[in-house]
Amino acid sequence: MKMRQRRLLDSTILIVSFVFVAACWGQVPAPTAAAGFPKGPDVKFTPFVVINNGKYELDNADKGQLTGKVTNTEAKDIKITSSEGHLNPVYVYGEKSNFTLSDSTIEVSGNGADDFVAIGAGITANGGTTTVRNVKVSTQGVIRPAMVNTGNGVMKVYDSRFVAYGGTIPKDYKPVIGGGMMEPPAGLLIHGTARAALTMGKAKTYLYNTTIIAEGWGALSTDAAEDVYVECNKCDLQVNKSGYGSYADHGAHVVLNDTKLNAASYGGVIGGEARIDFNNVTGGAGANMVMIHSVMGKAADISRLNITGGKFVADYEALLIKSANADIALDGAEITSKLGTLIHLRKNEDAYATKVDGQKVTGVRVTMKNEKLEGNITNDDQERNMTLTFANSSLKGAINMAEVTLDAASKWMATGNSKVLLTGNVDVAKIDADKGVTIDAVCGKDCALKGSYNLASGGVLKIVEGQPKQEPKQ
């Protein structure tokens, strides 16, 4: 049988983060029975079950086993098993496709070839609407995602389970950045060989009561984003050995609602002009709750993070921002850092970090509302200012190199020496410090404090001239 050939748009790969490369590319080419899928790195893109613009086509049936019945619009109670590398078990393509896969199992092993074009993914959607209900997908192999949604497709997933176990990188593999990369870039300090669920291009992915597990690298990923939207509702995200639970690269918006998230490294990563919303997310991370960074972007790029409700524990800094601008809003969230550092700004050590080069940047702006927080807040990024706005919130911890505004319902208890710029109508009664602790503060706009103040718990607030000065690093 013959399938309609479609054009392959050129890809322009742009590094935007340690973990990913963002690419501006359009639709993946349609399959043709004679020639196979377009070539990846020395392999053919091999479809198994294909829905092509609303029509069911079966190709390469000898590459795996299929039980159950498939129609133009639905597959139910099917099982696909295969040990064929690069095989795509279910591929839904085209704007006319409206396909539902339900009550089914996909189990594949063998390496994929290129997850940027979904070579080897368990379920692939590229255009149209794909609905997945009560489906289990497991993959074993390098760069073999359980699910990819790309192009401008819409995928809705209910009550399903996606697992990517990864595999062993071939001995002849030479590290690359972009198509065919088999591991995350070294700068992110994570390991792994497969991202479990990947959304790219202008695709929209909605997940409900679904479990996503990655052995390493990442559970819920975005890449090559032009206008990606991903939403998890009452889901369970897990990364077992090394990697992140969720990632929003430049051009992506990721929302987690009432979701459990446990990651060996990062709960979330934001790269560049992107956004993550955590709404009632519970769990923990072996490194940071969220890490924000910018690589080869623009100095003006702003990452956005909103954390509302939930309870999360990070082994290191709760929020780590590396050479990036960010707008961060915390509202009623219980956030704990075992390290004792709530927020840390520092230089991005990656050679591809976005350069400021003297340009004016917004820096990092944090708003805390209805919060009761413990942990230090430190700015070691000498290229960016940090502003902290407290609204009906309290902090127990040191603050260094930040502008601080406290409303009448907020309080700060300094547990270590601090250097800040105070703005607004500051009430000294709202500031306290442990015995032996000194707060050196410059008075900014609308602050009328002068001199030195002995605080209730034995510390001292000293109003100094000029601007807070960064201590040189030893």
C-alpha positions as CSV (number, residue, x, y, z in Angstrom):
1,M,0.0,0.0,0.0
2,K,1.1,3.5,-0.7
3,M,1.1,6.4,1.7
4,R,1.1,10.1,0.9
5,Q,4.5,11.7,1.0
6,R,4.9,15.0,2.9
7,R,7.7,17.5,3.0
8,L,10.5,17.6,5.5
9,L,11.0,21.1,6.8
10,D,14.6,22.1,7.6
11,S,15.5,22.2,11.3
12,T,17.5,25.0,12.9
13,I,18.9,23.8,16.2
14,L,19.5,26.3,18.9
15,I,20.9,25.5,22.3
16,V,18.7,27.0,25.0
17,S,19.7,25.1,28.1
18,F,22.0,22.5,29.6
19,V,19.6,19.7,29.1
20,F,18.0,20.5,25.7
21,V,18.5,22.1,22.4
22,A,15.5,24.1,21.1
23,A,14.9,23.7,17.4
24,C,12.6,25.7,15.1
25,W,11.2,23.0,12.9
26,G,7.8,22.1,11.6
27,Q,6.1,18.8,10.8
28,V,7.9,15.5,10.7
29,P,7.6,14.0,7.2
30,A,4.8,11.6,6.5
31,P,5.7,7.9,5.9
32,T,5.8,6.3,2.5
33,A,5.6,2.5,2.3
34,A,8.3,2.2,-0.3
35,A,10.9,4.4,1.1
36,G,10.1,4.1,4.8
37,F,10.2,7.2,7.1
38,P,12.8,9.8,6.4
39,K,16.2,8.9,7.4
40,G,17.6,9.7,10.8
41,P,21.2,9.0,11.7
42,D,21.8,6.2,9.2
43,V,18.4,4.6,10.0
44,K,14.9,4.6,8.5
45,F,11.9,5.8,10.4
46,T,9.8,2.6,10.6
47,P,6.1,2.8,11.3
48,F,4.0,-0.1,12.5
49,V,0.4,1.1,13.0
50,V,-0.2,4.4,11.2
51,I,-3.2,6.7,11.2
52,N,-2.6,8.9,8.2
53,N,-5.1,11.9,8.1
54,G,-7.8,9.8,9.5
55,K,-7.1,6.5,7.6
56,Y,-5.7,3.4,9.2
57,E,-2.6,2.0,7.5
58,L,-0.5,-1.0,8.6
59,D,3.1,-1.1,7.6
60,N,6.1,-3.2,8.5
61,A,3.9,-5.8,10.1
62,D,6.8,-8.2,10.3
63,K,8.6,-5.9,12.7
64,G,6.4,-6.7,15.7
65,Q,3.3,-8.4,17.0
66,L,-0.1,-6.8,17.0
67,T,-3.3,-8.2,18.7
68,G,-6.6,-6.6,18.6
69,K,-8.5,-4.5,16.1
70,V,-7.6,-1.0,14.7
71,T,-10.0,1.2,12.7
72,N,-9.6,4.7,11.2
73,T,-10.7,6.3,14.5
74,E,-10.1,3.8,17.2
75,A,-7.8,1.1,18.6
76,K,-9.1,-0.8,21.6
77,D,-7.7,-3.8,23.5
78,I,-4.6,-4.0,21.4
79,K,-1.2,-5.1,22.3
80,I,2.0,-4.3,20.4
81,T,5.3,-6.0,21.3
82,S,8.5,-5.6,19.4
83,S,12.3,-5.8,19.9
84,E,12.9,-3.9,16.7
85,G,15.0,-0.8,17.2
86,H,13.7,2.5,15.7
87,L,10.1,1.1,15.4
88,N,7.2,3.5,16.0
89,P,4.4,1.3,17.3
90,V,1.6,3.8,16.9
91,Y,2.0,6.9,14.7
92,V,-0.9,9.3,14.3
93,Y,-0.4,11.9,11.6
94,G,-2.3,14.7,9.9
95,E,-4.9,17.4,10.7
96,K,-7.8,15.1,9.7
97,S,-6.9,12.5,12.3
98,N,-9.1,12.1,15.3
99,F,-7.9,8.9,16.9
100,T,-8.5,7.1,20.3
101,L,-6.2,4.5,21.7
102,S,-7.7,2.7,24.7
103,D,-7.3,-0.3,27.1
104,S,-4.1,-1.2,25.3
105,T,-0.4,-2.2,26.0
106,I,2.8,-1.3,24.1
107,E,6.0,-2.9,25.0
108,V,9.1,-2.3,22.9
109,S,12.8,-2.7,23.3
110,G,15.8,-1.7,21.2
111,N,17.3,1.7,20.7
112,G,15.6,4.7,19.1
113,A,17.5,7.0,16.8
114,D,16.4,10.6,17.2
115,D,13.7,11.8,19.7
116,F,13.7,15.2,18.0
117,V,11.8,13.6,15.2
118,A,10.3,10.8,17.4
119,I,12.2,7.9,15.8
120,G,11.3,5.0,18.1
121,A,8.7,6.6,20.3
122,G,6.0,4.3,21.7
123,I,3.1,6.6,20.8
124,T,3.7,9.5,18.4
125,A,1.1,12.2,17.5
126,N,1.9,14.8,14.8
127,G,-1.2,16.9,14.0
128,G,-4.8,16.3,14.6
129,T,-6.2,15.0,17.9
130,T,-5.1,11.9,19.7
131,T,-6.8,10.5,22.8
132,V,-5.2,7.9,25.0
133,R,-7.2,6.1,27.7
134,N,-6.0,3.4,30.0
135,V,-2.9,2.6,28.0
136,K,0.4,1.2,29.3
137,V,3.6,2.0,27.3
138,S,7.0,0.8,28.3
139,T,10.2,1.3,26.3
140,Q,13.7,-0.1,26.8
141,G,16.4,1.5,24.8
142,V,18.4,4.6,24.2
143,I,16.4,7.8,23.2
144,R,13.2,5.8,23.2
145,P,10.4,7.9,24.6
146,A,7.1,6.3,25.6
147,M,5.2,9.3,24.1
148,V,5.9,12.2,21.7
149,N,3.4,14.9,20.7
150,T,4.7,17.2,18.1
151,G,3.8,19.5,15.2
152,N,0.5,21.3,16.2
153,G,-1.2,18.1,17.5
154,V,-3.4,17.8,20.5
155,M,-3.0,14.8,22.8
156,K,-5.2,14.0,25.7
157,V,-4.1,11.2,28.0
158,Y,-6.3,9.6,30.8
159,D,-5.5,7.0,33.4
160,S,-2.4,5.7,31.6
161,R,1.2,4.8,32.4
162,F,4.3,5.7,30.5
163,V,7.7,4.3,31.4
164,A,11.1,4.8,29.7
165,Y,13.8,2.6,31.1
166,G,16.6,3.8,28.8
167,G,19.4,1.6,27.6
168,T,23.1,1.4,27.0
169,I,24.7,3.9,24.7
170,P,26.5,2.3,21.8
171,K,30.3,2.3,22.1
172,D,30.7,4.1,18.8
173,Y,28.4,7.0,19.9
174,K,30.0,10.4,19.6
175,P,28.3,13.1,21.8
176,V,26.2,15.6,19.8
177,I,23.9,18.4,20.6
178,G,20.6,18.2,18.8
179,G,19.1,15.4,16.7
180,G,20.4,12.0,17.7
181,M,21.8,13.1,21.1
182,M,21.6,10.0,23.4
183,E,22.2,11.7,26.7
184,P,21.7,15.1,28.3
185,P,24.5,17.7,27.9
186,A,27.1,17.3,30.6
187,G,26.6,20.8,32.0
188,L,23.3,19.9,33.6
189,L,25.0,17.3,35.8
190,I,22.4,14.6,35.2
191,H,22.5,11.3,33.4
192,G,20.2,9.1,31.5
193,T,19.4,7.9,28.0
194,A,15.7,8.4,27.4
195,R,13.0,11.1,28.1
196,A,9.7,9.5,29.0
197,A,7.2,12.0,27.6
198,L,8.1,14.7,25.1
199,T,6.1,17.6,23.7
200,M,7.5,19.8,20.9
201,G,6.7,22.4,18.2
202,K,3.2,23.9,18.8
203,A,1.7,20.8,20.3
204,K,-0.6,20.7,23.3
205,T,-0.6,17.8,25.8
206,Y,-3.1,17.3,28.5
207,L,-2.6,14.4,31.0
208,Y,-5.0,13.2,33.7
209,N,-4.4,10.6,36.4
210,T,-1.4,9.4,34.5
211,T,1.9,8.1,35.8
212,I,5.2,9.0,33.9
213,I,8.4,7.3,35.0
214,A,11.9,7.8,33.6
215,E,14.9,5.9,34.8
216,G,17.0,8.9,34.1
217,W,17.2,12.2,32.1
218,G,13.6,13.4,32.3
219,A,10.0,12.4,32.9
220,L,7.9,15.3,31.4
221,S,9.9,17.1,28.7
222,T,9.5,19.9,26.2
223,D,11.8,20.7,23.3
224,A,11.9,22.6,20.0
225,A,9.1,24.6,21.5
226,E,7.4,27.3,19.4
227,D,4.2,27.5,21.5
228,V,4.1,24.3,23.5
229,Y,1.6,23.8,26.3
230,V,1.7,20.8,28.7
231,E,-0.8,20.3,31.6
232,C,-0.7,17.5,34.2
233,N,-3.8,16.9,36.4
234,K,-3.5,14.5,39.3
235,C,-0.5,12.8,37.8
236,D,2.5,11.1,39.2
237,L,5.9,12.0,37.8
238,Q,9.0,10.0,38.8
239,V,12.7,10.1,37.9
240,N,14.5,7.2,39.6
241,K,18.3,7.7,39.2
242,S,19.2,11.1,37.8
243,G,17.2,13.8,36.0
244,Y,14.2,16.2,36.2
245,G,10.5,15.7,36.7
246,S,9.4,18.5,34.4
247,Y,11.1,20.9,31.9
248,A,9.9,24.0,30.1
249,D,12.3,25.1,27.4
250,H,12.2,28.4,25.5
251,G,8.6,28.8,24.2
252,A,7.0,26.3,26.5
253,H,4.4,26.6,29.3
254,V,4.1,23.6,31.7
255,V,1.4,23.4,34.3
256,L,1.2,20.7,37.1
257,N,-2.0,20.6,39.0
258,D,-2.5,18.4,42.1
259,T,0.4,16.3,41.0
260,K,3.0,14.1,42.8
261,L,6.5,14.7,41.7
262,N,9.6,12.9,42.9
263,A,12.9,13.4,41.0
264,A,16.4,12.3,41.6
265,S,17.7,15.7,40.6
266,Y,15.4,18.6,39.7
267,G,11.6,18.8,40.3
268,G,11.5,21.3,37.4
269,V,13.8,23.1,35.0
270,I,13.1,26.3,33.2
271,G,15.3,27.4,30.3
272,G,15.0,30.9,29.0
273,E,11.6,32.6,28.1
274,A,9.4,29.8,29.5
275,R,7.0,29.1,32.3
276,I,6.2,26.5,34.9
277,D,3.2,26.5,37.2
278,F,3.1,24.2,40.3
279,N,-0.4,24.1,41.8
280,N,-0.6,21.9,44.9
281,V,2.4,19.8,43.8
282,T,3.8,17.5,46.5
283,G,7.0,15.6,46.5
284,G,10.8,16.0,46.6
285,A,14.0,16.4,44.6
286,G,17.5,15.2,45.1
287,A,18.9,18.6,44.1
288,N,16.5,21.6,43.6
289,M,12.7,22.0,43.5
290,V,13.3,24.2,40.4
291,M,16.4,25.2,38.6
292,I,16.2,28.2,36.2
293,H,18.9,28.9,33.6
294,S,19.5,30.5,30.3
295,V,21.8,29.3,27.5
296,M,22.4,31.1,24.2
297,G,19.3,33.2,24.7
298,K,18.7,36.9,24.9
299,A,19.8,39.0,27.9
300,A,16.2,40.3,28.2
301,D,14.6,36.8,28.4
302,I,12.5,36.2,31.6
303,S,11.7,32.8,33.0
304,R,8.4,32.6,35.0
305,L,7.7,30.3,37.9
306,N,4.5,30.2,39.9
307,I,4.2,27.9,43.0
308,T,0.8,27.8,44.7
309,G,0.1,25.5,47.6
310,G,1.6,22.1,47.8
311,K,4.4,20.7,49.9
312,F,7.9,20.1,48.5
313,V,11.3,19.2,49.9
314,A,14.6,19.8,48.1
315,D,17.9,18.3,49.3
316,Y,19.9,21.4,48.1
317,E,18.7,24.9,47.3
318,A,14.9,24.9,46.9
319,L,15.1,27.4,44.0
320,L,18.4,27.8,42.1
321,I,18.7,30.5,39.4
322,K,21.8,30.5,37.2
323,S,22.6,33.6,35.2
324,A,18.9,34.1,34.4
325,N,16.1,36.7,34.8
326,A,13.1,35.3,36.6
327,D,9.7,36.4,37.9
328,I,8.8,34.0,40.7
329,A,5.5,34.0,42.7
330,L,5.0,31.9,45.8
331,D,1.6,31.6,47.3
332,G,0.8,29.4,50.3
333,A,3.4,26.8,49.3
334,E,5.3,24.8,51.9
335,I,8.8,24.7,50.6
336,T,11.8,23.1,52.5
337,S,15.5,23.0,51.7
338,K,17.5,20.4,53.6
339,L,20.5,22.5,52.8
340,G,18.9,25.5,54.5
341,T,18.9,27.7,51.3
342,L,15.6,28.7,50.0
343,I,16.7,30.8,47.0
344,H,20.2,31.1,45.5
345,L,21.2,33.2,42.5
346,R,24.6,32.4,41.1
347,K,26.6,32.5,37.9
348,N,25.9,29.8,35.3
349,E,29.2,27.9,34.8
350,D,28.2,26.7,31.3
351,A,30.2,28.1,28.4
352,Y,27.0,28.7,26.5
353,A,25.4,30.8,29.2
354,T,23.5,33.8,27.9
355,K,25.8,36.9,28.1
356,V,24.6,40.2,29.6
357,D,27.5,42.2,28.1
358,G,26.5,45.4,29.9
359,Q,22.8,45.3,28.9
360,K,20.2,46.2,31.4
361,V,18.3,43.2,32.7
362,T,15.3,42.8,35.0
363,G,17.1,40.4,37.4
364,V,15.1,38.2,39.7
365,R,11.8,39.3,41.2
366,V,10.2,37.2,43.9
367,T,6.8,37.8,45.4
368,M,5.9,35.8,48.5
369,K,2.2,35.8,49.5
370,N,0.7,33.8,52.4
371,E,4.0,32.1,53.0
372,K,5.8,30.9,56.2
373,L,9.3,30.1,55.0
374,E,12.6,29.1,56.5
375,G,16.0,29.2,54.7
376,N,18.6,31.6,53.5
377,I,18.1,33.8,50.4
378,T,21.4,34.8,48.7
379,N,22.3,36.6,45.5
380,D,25.8,35.7,44.2
381,D,25.0,36.8,40.6
382,Q,26.8,40.1,40.3
383,E,25.1,40.9,37.0
384,R,21.6,40.8,38.4
385,N,19.6,42.4,41.2
386,M,17.1,40.5,43.3
387,T,13.9,42.0,44.7
388,L,11.9,40.3,47.5
389,T,8.3,41.4,48.2
390,F,6.6,39.9,51.2
391,A,2.8,40.0,51.5
392,N,1.3,38.4,54.6
393,S,4.4,36.3,54.8
394,S,7.3,35.5,57.1
395,L,10.9,34.4,56.6
396,K,13.3,32.9,59.1
397,G,16.7,33.1,57.5
398,A,19.5,35.3,56.3
399,I,19.1,37.6,53.2
400,N,22.0,38.8,51.3
401,M,22.2,41.2,48.3
402,A,18.5,41.7,47.8
403,E,16.0,44.5,47.9
404,V,13.4,43.7,50.5
405,T,9.8,45.1,50.9
406,L,7.7,44.0,53.9
407,D,4.0,44.8,54.1
408,A,2.3,45.4,57.5
409,A,1.4,41.7,57.8
410,S,4.9,40.3,57.1
411,K,7.9,39.6,59.3
412,W,11.6,38.8,58.7
413,M,13.7,37.0,61.3
414,A,17.4,37.0,60.3
415,T,19.3,34.0,61.5
416,G,22.6,35.1,59.9
417,N,24.4,38.3,59.0
418,S,22.6,40.0,56.1
419,K,23.0,42.8,53.7
420,V,19.9,44.3,52.1
421,L,18.2,47.3,50.6
422,L,15.0,48.1,52.5
423,T,12.2,49.8,50.6
424,G,8.7,51.0,51.6
425,N,7.5,52.2,55.0
426,V,9.5,49.9,57.1
427,D,8.3,49.1,60.6
428,V,11.3,48.0,62.7
429,A,9.0,45.8,64.8
430,K,8.6,43.6,61.6
431,I,12.3,42.9,61.6
432,D,14.2,40.7,64.1
433,A,17.6,38.9,64.3
434,D,19.2,36.3,66.5
435,K,21.7,37.4,69.1
436,G,25.0,38.2,67.5
437,V,23.5,38.7,64.0
438,T,23.8,42.0,62.2
439,I,21.6,43.3,59.4
440,D,23.4,45.9,57.3
441,A,20.7,47.8,55.5
442,V,20.5,50.6,53.0
443,C,17.3,52.7,53.1
444,G,15.7,52.9,49.7
445,K,12.5,54.5,48.4
446,D,10.0,55.5,51.1
447,C,12.2,54.1,53.9
448,A,12.8,56.5,56.7
449,L,15.0,54.5,59.1
450,K,18.2,55.9,60.4
451,G,21.0,54.8,62.8
452,S,21.1,51.5,64.6
453,Y,18.3,49.4,66.2
454,N,18.6,46.8,68.8
455,L,16.2,44.0,67.8
456,A,13.9,41.9,70.0
457,S,15.9,38.7,69.9
458,G,19.3,40.4,70.5
459,G,20.5,41.1,67.0
460,V,21.2,44.6,65.5
461,L,19.8,46.4,62.4
462,K,22.3,49.0,61.1
463,I,21.3,51.6,58.5
464,V,24.3,52.3,56.3
465,E,25.0,54.6,53.4
466,G,25.3,53.6,49.7
467,Q,24.4,50.2,48.3
468,P,24.9,46.7,49.8
469,K,28.3,45.5,48.7
470,Q,29.0,41.9,47.7
471,E,31.8,40.2,49.7
472,P,34.6,38.8,47.5
473,K,34.5,35.1,47.2
474,Q,37.4,33.2,48.7
